Amino acid sequence: MEISASHQLALSYPSKCENLHGHNWIVTVYCRAKELDENGMVIDFTRIKNIVKGKLDHKNLNEVLPFNPTAENIARWICEQTPHCFKVEVKESESNTVVYEKD
C-alpha cells in the first residue's frame, strides 16, 4: 500500500533529513498463520490498511509515533501492530528500501 507522510529525523550526525520532508512510502506487509480463519483468511487486508493508513497516511510521523521515525523503526512498528505479521518492507524512495523481519 502507499502512504504519504512527512517526517524529520533526529540523527547523531549532520544530515538534510533532519529537516521536515515527505515521502510517498510503499509498504508491504507479510502475514502468515498455520490455520486460516473462518473466512479463509490470515487477516483481512482492510484491517491492515486501517492499522497502517489509519495511523500514518497524510500525517507528520513525528507527531503520531513515539520514536525517531526512520524507515527501519516504521517497519518494526507496523510489524508489531499487525496481527500475524512476520515481515514488513518499507520503501521510502526509489532507491531506499528497508525490511524488518521478526526472528
C-alpha beads as a LAMMPS data file, in Angstrom:
LAMMPS data file: protein, C-alpha beads

103 atoms
102 bonds

1 atom types
1 bond types

-500.0 500.0 xlo xhi
-500.0 500.0 ylo yhi
-500.0 500.0 zlo zhi

Masses

1 110.0

Atoms # bond

1 1 1 0.000 0.000 0.000
2 1 1 1.072 3.595 -0.417
3 1 1 1.026 6.263 2.253
4 1 1 2.011 9.904 2.036
5 1 1 3.620 11.301 5.162
6 1 1 6.259 13.709 6.403
7 1 1 8.968 13.244 8.992
8 1 1 12.233 14.653 10.224
9 1 1 14.952 12.527 11.710
10 1 1 16.941 13.076 14.887
11 1 1 20.400 11.837 13.929
12 1 1 23.827 11.724 15.585
13 1 1 25.401 13.359 12.510
14 1 1 24.507 16.326 10.270
15 1 1 22.004 15.395 7.555
16 1 1 19.448 17.118 5.354
17 1 1 16.978 14.514 6.700
18 1 1 16.911 16.464 9.974
19 1 1 14.675 18.932 8.104
20 1 1 10.959 18.253 7.755
21 1 1 10.335 16.479 4.434
22 1 1 7.903 13.991 2.948
23 1 1 7.714 10.745 1.037
24 1 1 5.198 8.589 -0.754
25 1 1 6.064 5.425 1.147
26 1 1 5.352 1.979 -0.300
27 1 1 4.624 -0.512 2.480
28 1 1 4.378 -4.274 2.039
29 1 1 3.134 -6.313 4.998
30 1 1 3.719 -10.072 5.154
31 1 1 1.465 -12.173 7.391
32 1 1 1.232 -15.907 7.967
33 1 1 -0.721 -18.417 10.013
34 1 1 -0.850 -22.184 10.369
35 1 1 -4.630 -22.067 10.002
36 1 1 -6.935 -19.729 8.096
37 1 1 -9.797 -18.093 9.947
38 1 1 -13.477 -18.885 9.356
39 1 1 -13.418 -16.555 6.325
40 1 1 -10.463 -18.337 4.735
41 1 1 -8.027 -15.517 5.590
42 1 1 -4.919 -14.966 7.657
43 1 1 -6.026 -11.364 8.261
44 1 1 -8.384 -9.136 6.302
45 1 1 -6.458 -6.614 4.159
46 1 1 -8.854 -3.907 5.347
47 1 1 -7.655 -4.448 8.907
48 1 1 -4.029 -3.995 7.817
49 1 1 -4.910 -0.830 5.895
50 1 1 -6.730 0.556 8.940
51 1 1 -3.656 -0.037 11.095
52 1 1 -1.155 1.456 8.655
53 1 1 -3.041 4.059 6.639
54 1 1 -5.342 4.973 9.502
55 1 1 -2.429 5.942 11.722
56 1 1 0.200 7.158 9.242
57 1 1 -1.311 8.423 5.961
58 1 1 -1.128 12.198 5.434
59 1 1 0.426 12.727 8.842
60 1 1 3.612 14.168 10.281
61 1 1 5.102 10.933 11.624
62 1 1 6.972 12.793 14.355
63 1 1 3.596 13.789 15.799
64 1 1 1.939 10.342 15.730
65 1 1 4.790 7.926 16.505
66 1 1 6.657 7.840 19.845
67 1 1 10.101 7.189 18.294
68 1 1 12.560 8.551 15.730
69 1 1 10.593 7.816 12.504
70 1 1 13.303 6.156 10.428
71 1 1 12.106 3.731 7.771
72 1 1 13.518 0.908 9.898
73 1 1 11.613 1.980 13.022
74 1 1 8.427 2.424 10.989
75 1 1 8.754 -1.094 9.550
76 1 1 9.239 -2.554 13.048
77 1 1 6.254 -0.608 14.414
78 1 1 3.967 -1.818 11.600
79 1 1 5.093 -5.407 12.196
80 1 1 4.383 -5.113 15.928
81 1 1 0.933 -3.556 15.369
82 1 1 -0.300 -6.055 12.771
83 1 1 -1.569 -9.475 13.888
84 1 1 0.156 -12.453 12.214
85 1 1 2.798 -10.156 10.691
86 1 1 6.330 -11.517 10.409
87 1 1 7.914 -9.121 7.897
88 1 1 7.430 -5.557 6.661
89 1 1 9.096 -3.843 3.733
90 1 1 9.133 -0.031 3.669
91 1 1 10.225 1.753 0.528
92 1 1 10.951 5.391 1.317
93 1 1 12.032 6.320 -2.201
94 1 1 13.052 4.633 -5.437
95 1 1 16.437 3.634 -4.064
96 1 1 15.808 3.406 -0.298
97 1 1 14.125 0.239 0.957
98 1 1 14.303 -1.477 4.331
99 1 1 12.998 -4.833 5.505
100 1 1 12.173 -5.654 9.118
101 1 1 11.663 -9.319 9.921
102 1 1 10.833 -10.978 13.232
103 1 1 13.094 -13.816 14.354

Bonds

1 1 1 2
2 1 2 3
3 1 3 4
4 1 4 5
5 1 5 6
6 1 6 7
7 1 7 8
8 1 8 9
9 1 9 10
10 1 10 11
11 1 11 12
12 1 12 13
13 1 13 14
14 1 14 15
15 1 15 16
16 1 16 17
17 1 17 18
18 1 18 19
19 1 19 20
20 1 20 21
21 1 21 22
22 1 22 23
23 1 23 24
24 1 24 25
25 1 25 26
26 1 26 27
27 1 27 28
28 1 28 29
29 1 29 30
30 1 30 31
31 1 31 32
32 1 32 33
33 1 33 34
34 1 34 35
35 1 35 36
36 1 36 37
37 1 37 38
38 1 38 39
39 1 39 40
40 1 40 41
41 1 41 42
42 1 42 43
43 1 43 44
44 1 44 45
45 1 45 46
46 1 46 47
47 1 47 48
48 1 48 49
49 1 49 50
50 1 50 51
51 1 51 52
52 1 52 53
53 1 53 54
54 1 54 55
55 1 55 56
56 1 56 57
57 1 57 58
58 1 58 59
59 1 59 60
60 1 60 61
61 1 61 62
62 1 62 63
63 1 63 64
64 1 64 65
65 1 65 66
66 1 66 67
67 1 67 68
68 1 68 69
69 1 69 70
70 1 70 71
71 1 71 72
72 1 72 73
73 1 73 74
74 1 74 75
75 1 75 76
76 1 76 77
77 1 77 78
78 1 78 79
79 1 79 80
80 1 80 81
81 1 81 82
82 1 82 83
83 1 83 84
84 1 84 85
85 1 85 86
86 1 86 87
87 1 87 88
88 1 88 89
89 1 89 90
90 1 90 91
91 1 91 92
92 1 92 93
93 1 93 94
94 1 94 95
95 1 95 96
96 1 96 97
97 1 97 98
98 1 98 99
99 1 99 100
100 1 100 101
101 1 101 102
102 1 102 103
